[in-house]
Amino acid sequence: MKLAIATLIIACAIGVSYAQSPPTLRIVTDTPGLPSDLFYGNVKVKPLRVRPGTNPPQFITIADNDFFVQQQYIDFLNRMPDTSGFNFWLGQITGCGSNQPCIDVARINDSGAFFLSIEFQQTGYLVERMYKSAYGDTNQTSTLGGSHTISVPTVRYSEFLPDVKQIGNGVIVNQGNWQAQLEANKVSFSQAFVQRSRFTTSYPNSTPPAQFVDSLFVKAGITPSAAERNQAIGEFGGAADISDVTARAKALRDVAENTGLFNAEQNRAFVLMQYYGYLRRDPNGGQDTDYTGYDFWLSKLNQFNGNFISAEMVKAFITSTEYLDRF
């Protein structure tokens, strides 16, 4: 369900020299069907959203529950909400009536649920695990408790966003032939992934299948059972190398979709998605220069065994100045 709003744009040009061409207004649409961004020159302009039919105008902000719910779909599923889903998640909040503490908790639960949803677990989280399986982790710096090196997911926001849009394209869980659509997307995405130059440089076509599979499991940090290892190697049907793109993609998926990896990587990916979903940046981007914040929240989430409510992680992100300033 698309929240019907009218948008009023106010752009102020201050100190513009008319001896030169003035900056131009540009509307940038990254994803068809999703809200566009407005730029005045290279400066992003925040819109004033006016609720239709209100006089005097009632401005819509992220504090409005309907807009908040819609934004979760946009930020985590890269689509506008479907009517039934939108009504369900909005109802979780409006069911609190005027009880503000209840509303606050419901907003946290709603938002956290998007990461845990089948749709995100099978799209965005799978993308993160495919990068993990292919390339392992990367080392970054944290100053939490003193400067030290930490191992973090290798995928970057600029890589993740287009990939998750591709793998989730047209998928709405429990609607239509969503399972067939999702599987088709996974096949197409994984085959394209293993043909990228970064992947083929890391794993030349001449690589023996057993060596290839063992390397993927090492990168993933998982010790497979004999059956799991044999299944991945068996995708190549006895071939001497990994030149078969279809088999290569299937083997990568065998590792990325391994239950052990799914469980082991959950907290790390959850924290990473706080930055990607809410702040739209890497953990060491924007106001951060390293992974100290990521390290802090991962430590908190691990401390509370993955309970994001007890860790107050989602709460901290959706009430942060950086998040609120997006709107």
Secondary structure, 3 states (H helix, E strand, C coil): CCCCCEEECCCCCCCCCCCCCCCCEEEECCCCCCCCEEEECCEEECCEEECCCCCCCCEECCCCHHHHHHHHHHHHHCCCCCHHHHHHHHHHHHCCCCCHHHHHHHHHHHHHHHHHCHHHHCCHHHHHHHHHHHHCEEEEEECCCCCEEEEEECCCHHHHHHHHHHHCCCCCCCCCCHHHHHHHHHHHHHHHHCCCHHHHHHCCCCCCHHHHHHHHHHHHCCCCCHHHHHHHHHCCCCCCCCCCHHHHHHHHHHHHCCHHHHHHHHHHHHHHHHHHHHHCCCCCCCCCCCCHHHHHHHHHHHHCCCCCCCCCHHHHHHCCHHHHCCC
